[in-house]
Amino acid sequence: MNLRLLHFSIASLAALALALLPGPKARAATALPRPRITGVSHAAFYVSDMAKARAFYEGFLGYQSPYSVPRKDPSQQLVWIKINDRQSVELFPGSEVSPDADRLYHIAVETDDAEAMRLYLQSKGVAVPPATGIGKIGNKNYFVKDPNGNTVEIVQYMPEGWTVREKGKFLPATRIATRMSHVGVMVGQLDASLKFYGGILGFKETWRGSSGGRTLNWVNLRVPDGEDYVEFMLYDKYPSTDRLRTMHHICLEVPDAAQAGEILKGRPYPADSKPPTPMKEGVNGKRQINYYDPDGTRVEVMEPDTFDRKPRPPSGAPPPASEPKPAGDR
């Protein structure tokens, strides 16, 4: 075969190969489907004193800890605080971070297929680990980062894992609430966050709020296959450490905030904790009381509906022009 014919053959084969590649519409049609995301699994926080933290979450809020990771120093245990059969708060020893660091370690969402979600996220350009692992309590899990640097755990509950195995246990009548309706995370990159949580993970925006009407303060996004949601806490100036610990929060849903407040008044509140706020109606129209664990992490006790049963329209205020996250901030 002469060189001219050989060149023609190679060029023809290359053109044929390109022609056989699926076009944009075909590639979109064969894109990996997103597995279901059914709820908020947990929030994890670093605590400076495990005994004091447990006094708050167990003694004051009335929960039980069904599982902990033993260590030589009991104060350095990892402790799970069970809210219901599918939700918990994870407490990690604060010695793993500097004393003035933000206390939020990560938030977690539950999926029905962690490995399929990993491959789906990878197909969307999200940095994921090379494989899906098994966590300390037997569930499939791994971590990714949202556009603001918040750590998001993807978790799938396994039949052999603690979450399913201990169903119906460690649910005392003293629990002040039986559901965690949402977790709050600080957000400085709203557009990028909406693309990540909404465009990629499939969360649905349900409400926007502004405290003064000029600047947007909150955006709520519900998981695509459940009722739990994530609350974006927006800012203009980068928050102080103390402010971060109140922006990053969990919300315990109660039918009657006033009644819950009366119950909690009869329980010992940790001396090192910031005083709780009086009950008030938020901008969203829901009655709430804020409590604080000994490290300043906020726990919102809030009713599910507006106090007058009238919906609050979403705010049309523009988001703040947020300062960038300081270099080296965790």
Sequence and secondary structure as in RCSB ss.txt:
>XXXX:A:sequence
MNLRLLHFSIASLAALALALLPGPKARAATALPRPRITGVSHAAFYVSDMAKARAFYEGFLGYQSPYSVPRKDPS
QQLVWIKINDRQSVELFPGSEVSPDADRLYHIAVETDDAEAMRLYLQSKGVAVPPATGIGKIGNKNYFVKDPNGN
TVEIVQYMPEGWTVREKGKFLPATRIATRMSHVGVMVGQLDASLKFYGGILGFKETWRGSSGGRTLNWVNLRVPD
GEDYVEFMLYDKYPSTDRLRTMHHICLEVPDAAQAGEILKGRPYPADSKPPTPMKEGVNGKRQINYYDPDGTRVE
VMEPDTFDRKPRPPSGAPPPASEPKPAGDR
>XXXX:A:secstr
  HHHHHHHHHHHHHHHHHHS  HHHHHHTS     EEEEEEEEEEES HHHHHIIIIIIT  EEEEEE  SSGG
G EEEEESSSS EEEEEEGGGS TTS  EEEEEEEES HHHHHHHHHHTT    SS EE TTS EEEEEE TTS 
EEEEEE  TTSHHHHTTT S  TT S S EEEEEEEES HHHHIIIIIIIT  EEEEEE SSSSS  EEEEE TT
SS EEEEEE SS   HHHHHHHSEEEEE S HHHHHHHHHTS   TTS      EE TTS EEEEEE TT  EEE
EE SS TTS                 TT  
